[in-house]
Amino acid sequence: RREPLSLINLKKKNEETGEEELASRLGHCKAKATRHIFLIRHSQYNLDGRADKDRTLTPLGREQAELTGHRLASLGLKFDQIIHSSMTRATETTEIISKHLPGVKKISTDLLREGAPIEPDPPVSHWKPEAVQYYEDGARIEAAFRNFIHRADAKQEEDSYEIFVCHANVIRYIVCRALQFPPEGWLRMSLNNGSITHLVIRPNGRVALRTLGDTGFMPPEKITRT
């Protein structure tokens, strides 16, 4: 509901000026800038950790984050912010990446925490969370999508470049929703640790996927999917 017509009250249209005033008001509501969304999956972490605080990055995971940070810096873009999941592995990945992007502000959010977004189709035998988890996590991850993935505000004058450091399930669901694909297909995609997924949102609301799970900047022996 960010298209211009939904942002103005048509009932208040001045009958004397008619279409001219409508066009003027629409013009004030139209986005002018393009948003570039970089979705980064956290690096490899300790799978044996019982609690979130124990699921810290492995030595290889820290190397992966360094490589991802170096890759993002090499793009030569002026990044506006890094928004990251509040989970330990995402926070640690962000800290390492941010060393390569000095001055870029970091924001932590619970909305991007890992979870079960929606029951996958086709189902898989190796992963079957309780049904209630889909309701709890799904509402939160959908809220993250609606909150973060949208066209630029009409007041935004220049294109923006934003980084989101989070989790495979969240990224896969967001990609499906952004491209208007059936979200139940999210588990058909696979994402490497430290990978970069690049979404572009044009002023008219159209979305393009430029890269999905790119780790071509990592040596083959550094690539993992755990």
C-alpha positions as CSV (number, residue, x, y, z in Angstrom):
1,R,0.0,0.0,0.0
2,R,2.8,2.4,-0.9
3,E,1.6,3.1,-4.4
4,P,0.7,6.8,-4.7
5,L,-3.1,6.4,-5.2
6,S,-3.3,4.6,-1.8
7,L,-1.5,7.5,-0.1
8,I,-4.0,10.3,-0.9
9,N,-7.6,10.8,0.1
10,L,-9.5,10.9,-3.2
11,K,-12.6,12.1,-1.4
12,K,-10.9,15.4,-0.6
13,K,-10.2,16.1,-4.3
14,N,-11.1,19.7,-5.2
15,E,-13.9,19.6,-7.7
16,E,-12.8,22.8,-9.4
17,T,-9.3,21.8,-10.2
18,G,-10.1,18.2,-10.7
19,E,-7.4,16.2,-12.5
20,E,-4.8,18.9,-12.2
21,E,-4.8,18.8,-8.4
22,L,-5.0,15.0,-8.4
23,A,-1.9,14.8,-10.6
24,S,-0.1,17.3,-8.3
25,R,-0.9,15.3,-5.2
26,L,0.1,12.1,-6.8
27,G,3.4,13.7,-7.8
28,H,4.2,14.4,-4.2
29,C,3.6,10.8,-3.2
30,K,5.7,9.2,-5.9
31,A,9.0,7.6,-5.0
32,K,12.0,9.0,-6.9
33,A,14.8,6.8,-5.6
34,T,15.8,3.2,-6.0
35,R,16.6,1.0,-3.0
36,H,19.3,-1.6,-3.1
37,I,18.9,-4.3,-0.5
38,F,21.8,-6.6,0.3
39,L,20.7,-9.6,2.3
40,I,23.7,-11.4,3.9
41,R,23.5,-14.8,5.5
42,H,25.5,-15.1,8.7
43,S,28.8,-17.0,8.6
44,Q,29.4,-20.6,9.9
45,Y,28.7,-21.0,13.6
46,N,29.0,-23.5,16.4
47,L,26.1,-26.0,15.9
48,D,26.8,-27.6,19.3
49,G,25.8,-24.5,21.2
50,R,22.7,-25.2,23.3
51,A,21.6,-21.5,23.7
52,D,21.9,-18.7,21.3
53,K,24.8,-17.1,23.2
54,D,26.7,-20.3,22.7
55,R,26.2,-20.4,18.9
56,T,29.2,-18.2,18.2
57,L,31.1,-18.1,14.9
58,T,33.7,-20.8,14.2
59,P,37.2,-19.7,13.1
60,L,36.1,-20.5,9.5
61,G,33.0,-18.4,10.1
62,R,35.0,-15.4,11.1
63,E,37.1,-15.8,7.9
64,Q,33.9,-16.0,5.9
65,A,32.7,-12.7,7.4
66,E,36.0,-11.0,6.6
67,L,35.7,-12.1,3.0
68,T,32.1,-10.9,2.8
69,G,33.0,-7.6,4.4
70,H,35.9,-7.2,1.9
71,R,33.6,-8.0,-1.0
72,L,31.0,-5.4,0.1
73,A,33.6,-2.8,0.6
74,S,35.1,-3.5,-2.9
75,L,31.8,-2.6,-4.5
76,G,32.5,1.1,-3.8
77,L,29.0,1.8,-2.8
78,K,27.9,4.3,-0.1
79,F,26.0,2.1,2.3
80,D,23.4,3.8,4.4
81,Q,23.0,1.3,7.2
82,I,23.5,-2.3,8.4
83,I,20.4,-3.8,10.0
84,H,21.0,-7.2,11.6
85,S,19.3,-10.0,13.5
86,S,19.8,-9.8,17.2
87,M,20.9,-13.5,17.3
88,T,24.6,-14.1,18.2
89,R,25.8,-15.5,14.9
90,A,24.3,-12.6,13.0
91,T,25.6,-10.0,15.4
92,E,29.1,-11.3,15.3
93,T,29.0,-11.5,11.5
94,T,27.9,-7.9,11.4
95,E,30.7,-6.8,13.7
96,I,33.3,-8.3,11.4
97,I,31.7,-6.9,8.2
98,S,31.3,-3.5,9.7
99,K,35.1,-3.2,10.1
100,H,35.3,-3.0,6.4
101,L,32.6,-0.3,6.2
102,P,33.7,2.3,8.8
103,G,31.0,4.9,9.7
104,V,28.0,2.8,8.5
105,K,25.5,2.7,11.4
106,K,24.4,-0.7,12.8
107,I,20.8,-1.4,14.0
108,S,19.8,-4.6,15.7
109,T,16.3,-6.1,15.4
110,D,14.4,-9.1,16.7
111,L,12.3,-9.2,13.6
112,L,15.1,-10.7,11.5
113,R,15.8,-13.6,13.9
114,E,15.8,-17.1,12.4
115,G,12.6,-19.1,12.4
116,A,10.0,-21.1,10.4
117,P,8.3,-18.7,8.0
118,I,5.7,-20.9,6.4
119,E,5.2,-24.6,5.9
120,P,7.3,-25.6,2.9
121,D,5.9,-27.2,-0.2
122,P,6.9,-29.8,-1.0
123,P,7.5,-30.9,2.7
124,V,10.9,-32.2,3.8
125,S,11.4,-35.2,6.1
126,H,14.5,-33.9,7.9
127,W,12.9,-30.7,9.3
128,K,9.5,-30.7,10.9
129,P,8.9,-27.9,13.4
130,E,5.8,-27.8,15.5
131,A,2.8,-26.2,13.7
132,V,2.7,-23.4,16.3
133,Q,6.2,-22.3,15.3
134,Y,4.9,-21.4,11.8
135,Y,2.3,-19.2,13.3
136,E,4.7,-17.5,15.8
137,D,7.7,-17.2,13.5
138,G,5.7,-16.7,10.3
139,A,3.9,-13.6,11.6
140,R,7.2,-12.1,12.7
141,I,9.1,-12.8,9.5
142,E,6.2,-11.5,7.4
143,A,6.3,-8.3,9.6
144,A,10.0,-8.1,8.8
145,F,9.3,-8.3,5.1
146,R,6.6,-5.6,5.2
147,N,8.7,-3.4,7.4
148,F,12.0,-3.5,5.4
149,I,11.2,-4.5,1.8
150,H,9.3,-1.7,0.1
151,R,9.8,1.1,-2.4
152,A,11.6,4.2,-1.2
153,D,9.8,6.9,0.7
154,A,8.7,9.8,-1.5
155,K,11.0,12.1,0.5
156,Q,14.1,10.1,-0.4
157,E,16.0,11.9,-3.1
158,E,19.0,9.6,-3.7
159,D,19.3,5.9,-4.3
160,S,20.1,4.0,-1.1
161,Y,22.2,0.9,-0.4
162,E,21.3,-1.1,2.7
163,I,22.7,-4.3,4.2
164,F,20.6,-6.8,6.2
165,V,22.5,-9.5,8.0
166,C,20.2,-12.3,9.0
167,H,19.4,-16.0,8.3
168,A,18.8,-18.4,5.5
169,N,15.1,-19.0,6.2
170,V,14.4,-15.3,6.5
171,I,16.3,-14.4,3.3
172,R,14.6,-17.2,1.3
173,Y,11.2,-16.2,2.4
174,I,11.9,-12.5,1.7
175,V,13.1,-13.3,-1.8
176,C,9.9,-15.3,-2.6
177,R,7.6,-12.5,-1.2
178,A,9.6,-9.7,-3.0
179,L,9.4,-11.5,-6.3
180,Q,5.7,-12.4,-5.8
181,F,6.5,-16.2,-6.0
182,P,4.5,-18.6,-3.8
183,P,6.2,-18.2,-0.4
184,E,5.8,-22.0,0.3
185,G,8.6,-22.6,-2.1
186,W,11.2,-20.9,0.1
187,L,13.0,-24.1,1.0
188,R,13.8,-24.9,-2.6
189,M,16.6,-22.4,-2.4
190,S,19.9,-23.0,-0.8
191,L,22.2,-20.3,0.6
192,N,25.9,-20.5,1.6
193,N,27.2,-18.9,4.8
194,G,28.3,-15.3,4.3
195,S,26.5,-15.2,0.9
196,I,25.2,-12.0,-0.7
197,T,21.7,-11.7,-2.1
198,H,20.9,-8.4,-3.9
199,L,17.4,-7.1,-4.4
200,V,16.6,-3.9,-6.3
201,I,13.3,-2.0,-5.6
202,R,12.5,0.6,-8.3
203,P,10.5,3.8,-7.6
204,N,7.4,2.2,-9.3
205,G,7.6,-0.7,-6.9
206,R,9.0,-3.3,-9.3
207,V,11.6,-5.6,-7.8
208,A,14.5,-7.3,-9.5
209,L,16.8,-10.0,-8.1
210,R,20.4,-9.3,-9.2
211,T,22.2,-12.0,-7.2
212,L,21.0,-14.9,-5.1
213,G,23.4,-16.4,-2.5
214,D,26.6,-15.2,-4.2
215,T,29.8,-16.6,-2.7
216,G,31.9,-16.4,-5.8
217,F,34.3,-14.1,-4.0
218,M,35.3,-16.9,-1.5
219,P,37.8,-19.7,-2.2
220,P,36.1,-23.0,-2.7
221,E,37.5,-24.4,0.5
222,K,36.0,-21.6,2.5
223,I,32.4,-22.3,1.3
224,T,29.9,-23.9,3.7
225,R,26.1,-24.1,4.1
226,T,25.7,-25.1,7.8
